[in-house]
Amino acid sequence: MQTEAADGDAPVSSRQHIFDRFLSKIRGDFPSFTETNTGTISMYAVAVTVNSDKHIIWKFLYSLIPIVLIILQVFVLHMVIRGAAFPNCSAMSDCPLGTFCSIDSGNQPSCAGCSATAAFPFNSTEADEICPSLFEEGKWEAWRDIEIDYIEFKVSYGMDKTQQNCVAIKHCMESDINPEHH
């Protein structure tokens, strides 16, 4: 029994038959998908690969599909873990206590542990001598009274690295649980 289409076109079953013929042209001489359907893309790739009727190129292409999917999954997992461990930031105050907003080359600014300030070219004692001259008059001394993070010092590419290090050390001195190691 064939049902008429709602708009008066060809019956639904004949449209499905046309779609099946179109799919069979795409698949070529492969057996129908239902004959080798093993439930997963990887097992289907194995079934196609061990089929002696298939050309070597098709076997190779079908074997690449699961590998590409696995690589994509690993990349997505890496990005999720990286986003959870090192959240993105645009100012020092975006980061949790004990971390500061850092710019790595090629990446978005992200929070890094205050222990990383030990690798800076100067420590907190030297920062008190170097940093005041890098900012407008009185800003370094009035650090707590001004919202320097968002209004005056948003972390972005192209900013002065020495200024960024100064602000990171100052931020870590005030927000770290163990500030004496800076």
Sequence and secondary structure as in RCSB ss.txt:
>XXXX:A:sequence
MQTEAADGDAPVSSRQHIFDRFLSKIRGDFPSFTETNTGTISMYAVAVTVNSDKHIIWKFLYSLIPIVLIILQVF
VLHMVIRGAAFPNCSAMSDCPLGTFCSIDSGNQPSCAGCSATAAFPFNSTEADEICPSLFEEGKWEAWRDIEIDY
IEFKVSYGMDKTQQNCVAIKHCMESDINPEHH
>XXXX:A:secstr
     TTS S HHHHHHHHHHHHHHHHTT   TTTS  SSHHHHHHHHHH TTS HHHHHHHHHHHHHHHHHHHH
HHHHHHHHHHS B SSGGGS TTEEEE  TTS  EEEEGGGGGGSSS HHHHHHHGGGGSSTTTTTTGGGS III
II    TTS HHHHHHHHHHHHHHH SSGGG 
